[in-house]
């Protein structure tokens, strides 16, 4: 998938101030990335990307900016729900029909090559919110995926691809440190005592984190009328 195509499936979420005749785009605040999983406008993101209704300031609403036929459309996020058991959110964008990504609940073993496509919070080329493709591999699995590539701010909620299908979504980055080398140096000798200076060189390692859909494959959700997330998505796409 190339970025131009990806923009029809993967989109940024903003909060905006509303006005009588619409929204004030200059007031938009970027929240994170989401992606369509059904032809009826259903999309997935990470739970913490969406603020609770009481956390939205009065007069602000959530919108998605979706590319259709080469043009950006500002669309209301009409419904949004967070799961009680998992940090995942399901939302609905007010479009009658949408392109959507194929979802898979297959196990993702360590060593698997993955791709992440999403929108970053930072802007390098001063051209608005920029979409990026990250490539790496899974360094640890299966309950939570640890990735060899860090996940930039803003790409939380981005789809994680394995062999062309979405197997989960990015959740963030963790930092680890290790001692690269250590040395001792005698700095001072006085009255038969030695003052030893120990020098350590540390380097930081950054691992991306992702949540696999395999973890919710058999978990029914009350907000989905007892269906699992994969079952609900299949029903929205009229699939058995």
N, C-alpha and C positions, 0 to 999 in steps of 0.2 A: 504494500500500500504506500502510495506517495502522499505527500502532505496536502496537495491540492484536492485529492480525493478524500483524504481523512477528514477535512473540515466539514464534510456533509454528514459525518457520523459522530465526530468528537467535537465538543464545543465548550466554551467558557460560561461560567455562571457568575452573574453579578447581582448585587443589590443596587437599586436605583430609587431616586426620589420621584414620586408620581406627581403629575399635574393634571389639570382638568382635561386637557386634550391628549394625554399620553404620558410619556416619561421624559425626564431630563437626563439625557445620556451623559452630560458633563459631570453628573453627580455619581456616576457608577463606581462601585467598589468591587474589585475582583475577589472572588471567593475560592474558585478552584475549577477543576475539569470534570466533565461528565460525558457519557457516551450512550447512544441509543442502543437498546437491546430488543425493541419491538417495532413493528411497522406502524404502531398506533401512538407513537410519541412517548413511550416509556423509556426512561433512561436510568442509569446507575451512576452513583458517585460514592465517595467515602462519607460516612455519617457526619464527621465533624466539619465537613465542607459547608453543610447547610445549617444556618442558625435556627434555633428554636423561634417560633412566632413571637414570643415575648421578648426575644433578643433583638428583633428588628425595630429600628426606630419608627415612630409614628410617621406615616406617609411614605414609607419605603416598601418596595416589593422585590421579589426575586424575578430575574429575567434570564433567558438564555439567548445568546447571539449565535444563530445557526446559519450556515452558508447553504443556500439552495439555488440551483441554476446559476451559480457564479456570483450571487449577490447575498449580502448579509441581511438577515431578518431578525428583528428584535421580537422575541416571543415570551409570553408570560409563562412562568412556572406555575401551573394551576394547582397541582397537588404535590405534596412531598411527605414522605413518611420514613422514619428511622426504625430500624429493627431493634428489638429489645435485647437480643442475644449477641448481635454482631454489629460492628461499626460500619454498617452499610446503609445507604439511603436509596430509596426508589422514588423517582419523581416523574411527573407527567408534564410535557411541554404542549402548549395548545397549537399543535399542527395536526391536520387531519390524517396525514400519511408521512412516514419518515423512512429513510434508509436506516438499516440497523446492522450491527455486527453480530456474527455468529458466536454464540456462547458455548463453552465446553466445561464440563465438570470432571474432566479427566485428572488423574493424579499428575502432579508436576514433580518429577524426581530431581534431586540435586544433580547439577551438571547440565541441565536443559538450557539451550540457548533461547533467550527471550528478547522481545522488543517492547518498548513502552512509547506510546504516542500521546502527547498532551500539551497543555499550554503552561508556560512558565510565568511566574510573577514578574521576573526581571525582564527588561527590554534592552537588548544589545544594539539593535539597529534602528531604534527610535521609530519603529513602524507599527506601533500598537502591540497588543498582546501577541506573542510569537509562539508558533507551534514547533515542537521539536520531537525528533525520533531518537530514543536512546536504545543501545544494544548492549547486552551483557549475558550473564548466565546465572543460574540459581546456585548459590553457595551453600544453602541449607534449606531443608524442607522437612515435613509436609504441612504441618499445622499453620505455619506462617512462612512465607517465602522470603529468604534473605538473598539479596541480589548483589552482583559484583559492581553495578553502577549505582551511584547516588541518585536520589530523586529530588530535583530542585523544588523549591517552594512554588506552589501553584499547580504542580502536577499530581497532587493528591487526588485520587479519584480517576486517574487516567487508566485506560485499558492496558493490560499486560497480555501480549500475544505469544502464543506457542504454535508454530506451524500454521499460522494464518487464522487461528481461532482465539477468542478472548478467554483466558483461563483464570482471570482475576483482575484486581485493580491495585494500583500503587497506593501506598499509605504514608510514605515518608522516608526518612533517613535516620540511621543511628550512627554514632561515632564511637570508634574504639581506638585505644592507643596501645602501642607496644614499644618496648625498649629495643632500639635498633642496635645499639652498642653501649658498652659501659667500660670506663677506664678509671684507674686510680693514679693519683699523683701526690707525691710527698711534697707538701707545700712549705713545711717549716719543721725544723728539728730544734728542740729547746729542752735542756735539762733531761736528756735521755727520753723525751717524749716526741713523738712524731705527730704532726698535724697532717692528716691525709684528706685530700680533696677528691671526692668521687664525682665523676662526670658521666651523665647519662644523656644519650641522644634519643629522643622519642619522636615518633612520627604518628600522625593520626590516619586512621583508616575509616572510610565512609562506606557503609553498606546501605543499599536501598532496601525497603521493606514492601511487601505486597501481600494481599489477602487472596487465597485461592478459592474459587467457587466450589471446589471439591469439598471444602469444609462445611458448606451449607446444602450439599446435595441431598441429604436425608434429614434436614431439619425443618419441620413444618412451622410456619409462622402464623400467629393469630391474625395479624393485619392482612394476611393474604388468604383469609378464610380457611386456614389449615393446610394450604398448599405450601410446598417448598418453593424457594425462589425459582429454580429451573422449571418446575411445573407451571408456575404462574406465567413465566415468560413464554413458554410453549403455548399456553392457552390464549395469550394475547396475540400470538402469531397464527392462531388456528392450526396448531400442530398437535398430533396425538401424543 
